[in-house]
Amino acid sequence: MISEQATGTVTGRGRTVPLRQSQLIGMAPVRGYAVMVQAITTNAGPADMAGFTTTLARAVDKVARAR
């Protein structure tokens, strides 16, 4: 799993707005496929790690059970 955080500013229409971004990327090989889940939050605080982990586990399980 990869976790990144970035800060910066966006300028336009005569104003500058601060930008905070968190990104989570999880990947797993399953039955010959690469299952990847990505979550990005913008100005909403840190990403929900528990929710992300649950989503990744469900995606892996779904591919594992597919026929």
The 8 nearest C-alpha neighbors of each residue, nearest first, counted from 0:
[[1, 25, 24, 2, 26, 23, 27, 52],
 [0, 2, 24, 23, 25, 3, 22, 26],
 [1, 3, 23, 22, 24, 0, 4, 21],
 [4, 2, 22, 21, 23, 1, 5, 20],
 [3, 5, 21, 20, 22, 2, 6, 19],
 [6, 4, 20, 19, 21, 3, 7, 18],
 [7, 5, 19, 18, 20, 4, 8, 17],
 [6, 8, 18, 17, 19, 5, 9, 16],
 [9, 7, 17, 18, 16, 15, 10, 6],
 [8, 10, 16, 15, 17, 11, 18, 7],
 [11, 9, 15, 14, 16, 8, 12, 13],
 [12, 10, 13, 14, 15, 9, 16, 8],
 [13, 11, 14, 10, 15, 9, 16, 8],
 [12, 14, 11, 15, 10, 16, 9, 8],
 [15, 13, 11, 12, 10, 16, 9, 8],
 [14, 16, 10, 9, 8, 11, 17, 13],
 [15, 17, 9, 8, 10, 18, 14, 11],
 [18, 16, 8, 7, 9, 15, 19, 6],
 [19, 17, 7, 8, 6, 42, 16, 20],
 [20, 18, 6, 42, 41, 5, 7, 17],
 [19, 21, 41, 5, 40, 4, 42, 6],
 [22, 20, 4, 40, 39, 3, 45, 46],
 [21, 23, 39, 3, 38, 2, 4, 40],
 [22, 24, 2, 38, 1, 37, 39, 3],
 [25, 23, 37, 1, 0, 36, 38, 2],
 [24, 26, 0, 36, 35, 1, 37, 23],
 [25, 27, 35, 34, 36, 33, 0, 24],
 [28, 26, 34, 33, 29, 35, 25, 59],
 [27, 29, 33, 32, 34, 31, 30, 26],
 [30, 28, 32, 31, 63, 27, 33, 62],
 [31, 29, 32, 63, 28, 62, 33, 65],
 [30, 32, 29, 28, 33, 34, 62, 63],
 [33, 31, 29, 30, 28, 34, 62, 27],
 [32, 34, 28, 27, 29, 35, 26, 31],
 [35, 33, 27, 26, 32, 28, 59, 29],
 [36, 34, 26, 25, 33, 37, 27, 24],
 [37, 35, 25, 24, 55, 26, 38, 34],
 [36, 38, 24, 23, 25, 35, 39, 22],
 [39, 37, 23, 22, 24, 40, 36, 51],
 [38, 40, 22, 21, 23, 41, 37, 20],
 [41, 39, 21, 20, 43, 46, 22, 42],
 [40, 42, 20, 43, 19, 39, 21, 18],
 [43, 41, 19, 44, 18, 20, 40, 17],
 [44, 42, 41, 40, 45, 19, 20, 46],
 [43, 45, 42, 46, 40, 41, 21, 19],
 [46, 44, 21, 47, 43, 40, 20, 48],
 [45, 47, 48, 21, 40, 44, 22, 39],
 [46, 48, 50, 49, 51, 45, 52, 38],
 [49, 47, 51, 50, 46, 52, 23, 45],
 [50, 48, 52, 51, 47, 53, 54, 46],
 [51, 49, 53, 47, 48, 52, 54, 46],
 [50, 52, 48, 54, 49, 53, 47, 55],
 [51, 53, 49, 55, 54, 50, 48, 56],
 [54, 52, 56, 50, 51, 55, 57, 49],
 [53, 55, 51, 57, 56, 52, 50, 58],
 [54, 56, 58, 52, 57, 53, 36, 51],
 [57, 55, 53, 59, 54, 58, 60, 52],
 [58, 56, 60, 54, 55, 59, 61, 53],
 [57, 59, 55, 61, 60, 56, 54, 62],
 [58, 60, 56, 62, 57, 61, 63, 55],
 [59, 61, 63, 57, 58, 62, 56, 64],
 [62, 60, 58, 64, 63, 59, 57, 65],
 [63, 61, 65, 59, 64, 60, 58, 29],
 [62, 64, 60, 61, 65, 59, 29, 30],
 [65, 63, 61, 62, 60, 66, 59, 30],
 [66, 64, 62, 63, 61, 60, 30, 59],
 [65, 64, 63, 62, 61, 30, 60, 29]]
